[in-house]
C-alpha cells in the first residue's frame, strides 16, 4: 500500500483534513473524497477544461494536479456559486441565453468565467471568446455563451449599483 | 401553431440543476461496497492471441478479480445485431459480424478489450495492466477500403470469403439511359471522412445486483435504455422486470452512446452477479477515442449527368463504406447516405450502390448526421463541378433543380434506415435557398464586395448549399402522463436525454394540453422503472416521435379530466375547461376543482368503479409514424482564406431550416448552432486518422481538434421556414442533426470560391490548413 499523506485544503470555505495517496488527482479528491461532484472530468489530460476549479482564486484544471499539491491552499468549485433556488448572475444568464445543453462542461466554463468577469466587468465579444477558448463544449457551438457572459456582466453591474 | 407555452422560448427546467452542479451524472453515483472496472485493451489492430497470463495481477492487493474471454464460458457470444439487416432491399447482401464482448483468439481493432480487471479502486485496476502478460502474433492490418476488397487481402473475419460486409444497390429510373442523353457527364472520386461523437462525458455503466430480491439496477449513460435492459435481461435469463436501467443526466450523446453490446454492457452485469457487489466502469478519453464507436471514411465514385442548361438528368454513385471491425449497427449509416444523396433535387434517374467493408479499425455507428453529410457532400460537390463546367452560378443551378413546394408528398424510390421507401412529407426547399441567399447577402458579395476584395489581394469566398435531414423515424415511442395529488404533472417516456432539452420541450407539450405551468411538469426520461417501452434516442426523433406520444397521452388525460370535471361540477363536458392547474366551468372560473383534487377523486379507494374505466388522471399513449418526416434547409457562408498559412476563418454564416412546428424556438436554434459547430469540426479540424497498421494517430484532444470558441464564425444568422409535417398532430420534424449535415459541403465550395485563381477542385473532407496547402500546390502545378 502506498504511503498516505495528510493534507489540509479549504474547499468552498470549509477546511478539510484528509489522508490521501500522493498520486490522487485533485479532481478525484474533490469529486470522490469530498463528494463535490459538480466538478466534472472530461479528458484527464488538461484539454477540455470541464474540471476547472479556482485554486487560490485562479482557474486551474483539477485533473492536472495532485491533491497533495493543494495542501494549504484554497479551492472553489461550482458548488460555491449558487443554488438552484438562488443562482449566481452568471448561472442565471447561462440559462436565460440557453448557453448550456448537456451541461457537463458547464461548471468548467463557469469557474473560468467568474474570475474573468471580475477582471473584465464589461467584456467585448472577442475577449469572451479568448477567455473560453481553453474550454471545450460539444453541444452549444459557444455562440450563446457570448451573449450569456455579456448578460451576466450587465446583471453583475446592476447588482453592484444597488 | 403556438400556444401559451407551446411554441414559446421558455428557459429550461433542467438548467438550475445543471448549472449548480446538482445534476447527477453517472460517475457522481457512489454505492456502498462498490468496485471499479478497467479494461486492458489491445495495442495491435489485428493479431492472434497466443496467451494471456493474469496470475500476477490477481496477487496485487486491491485487485478482486481478473477475467478474460475464457472465464465467461458459454456466456461469451457475439451480438446482438442492434439494427436488422436490409432485407427489404431486393438483392441486398449483408454479413452480420456483431461485436464480441471481449477478444477471444484474435483482436480485430486497436482498443479491443483483452482482459477485465475488477478492483477496489480504478487506480488499482489500472495498476494491474502492467501485471498481465499477453502474447500476441501480429497480423497484417486492413485499413484502406479499396485494398480491403482486393484478392489476397488479410481477412478481418476469416470465416468470410472477403472483407465485404454488405452490398446494396438501389435505383430509380435508369441512369445509363439518362447519361446517354446528357450534354455533360462529370465524374469524380470523392473521399469523405467523418468524426468522433466526442461527447464531453465519456460512457459509463454502474451495475448493482441485489442477491436477495434478485433484481438488478443499472445506471448507464445510454441513448437506448430499453434495448439495453432487454439485451441484458435476455443474456442473463432474467425477466425484463428484474432489470431496471436508469439514465442519470448524460453529458452529450451524438450517436455512439446508442450501442448496447459493448464489453461493459455485456460483462459487468454477470460479474456483478458473480461477485455480488456493485461495479462501476467509467470510460476514459483514450478509450473513448479507441474503442467506443464513431463514423469514418467513405470513398465515392460519383457522376452527374446534366443538360447544357444545368438540368440534372441523373446521378450515379458507387461507394465504399467503412464499417470497422464489426457491423453491430447494420447499415444505418450507408443507407442514410443513399437516402440523402439527391433528396433536395429533382433527379429522375439515380443509381446508388454501396459496398460496406470490414477493416481493422474501431466499429462505425452513427454520429450526429449519421451518413447524411456524406450524401449531401457528394451531391453538392457534383452540382458545383457541373456549375463550373457549364460556367453557371452555383445558386442558379440549384434553383433550377430543387424540388418544388407543390410536389409533396414525394416518394423517393429509395429505401432508408427504417426499411420503408422514403417519402418527402413536406417542405419548401426553394424558399429555404432564397432566404439563405438573402441572409448572407449573396448578390452583393458576388457583384460588389468580392471583386473589390480580390483587387485588394484578399481571398474571401462564398458557398451556398442545400440539404435534407430525415428525422423522426419509427418504429414508435410511448409516454405516460399522470396528474399527481400535488396538482403537478408527471411525464415519463422511454427515450433518454443527452442535453437536448427534453425536460422542457416535453413539459411544454404536456403543459399546453393540461393548462398547467411548465415548471409544474416533471419529466422522466430513460428510466425503465418509470416507462419501459420504446426504442431510443436517435435520428432526431425525440421531439417528433416521443413528443407526439406525450401529446397523445396528455390529450387522453385532458379528456378524462373533462369527463370527471363535468360530473363533479355538474355541467356538460363542452362547458368544462382546464386552466391554471384547475378544471373550471367555462366562463365562470370561480367554479372549479383543482387538478390535484381531481387526481385523488379519480382514484377511489372505496365504493364502486365504472366498468371499463381506468383509474387516475393518467394515460399512456404510443406514437409511430408510417415513415420519417424530413427536415431541410440551406446553408451559406463567407470564408476568408489566408493564402500563406491556409488557415480559414468563417466570417459569416447563414442557415435557414425547416423543422416544422417549433416547440421552443430558443432550443431549436441551440440545436442548429451545436450541429454547426460539429459540422465545422468535420470540415476543417477533426479527423480520426488511422495509419496503415490500424493505429489511431489522433487519440487525444491534443491531436484530435475539437472546434473552440475562436474557431466559430464571427457572425451567425438563423432563419426558419415553418412547414408543419402532416405525419403528426403537432406538425413537428427533427432538427438535432441539421447543422452538422451541410457544413463540410458548404465549406469546400466557399474555400474553392476564395481560391478561384488556383483552379482548385476539392473532392475530399475534412480539410486542414496543411491538406489545403497540398491541394493548392497540386492544382497550381497542373
Interface residues (C-beta under 8 A of the other chain):
Chain A: X1 X21 X23 X24 X31 X32 X35 X36 X37 X38 X39 X40 X41 X42 X43 X44 X45 X47 X48 X50 X77 X78 X79 X81 X82 X83 X84 X85 X87 X91 X94 X95 X96 X98 X100 X101 X102 X103 X104 X105 X106 X107 X110 X128 X129 X130 X132 X133 X134 X135 X136 X137 X138 X139 X140 X141 X142 X143 X144 X145 X146
Chain B: X11 X12 X14 X15 X16 X17 X18 X19 X20 X21 X22 X23 X24 X25 X27 X28 X30 X61 X123 X198 X199 X200 X201 X202 X249 X250 X251 X252 X254 X284 X285 X498 X499 X500 X501 X666 X667 X669 X670 X673 X674 X675 X676 X677 X678 X700 X701 X702 X706 X707 X708 X709 X710 X712 X716 X739
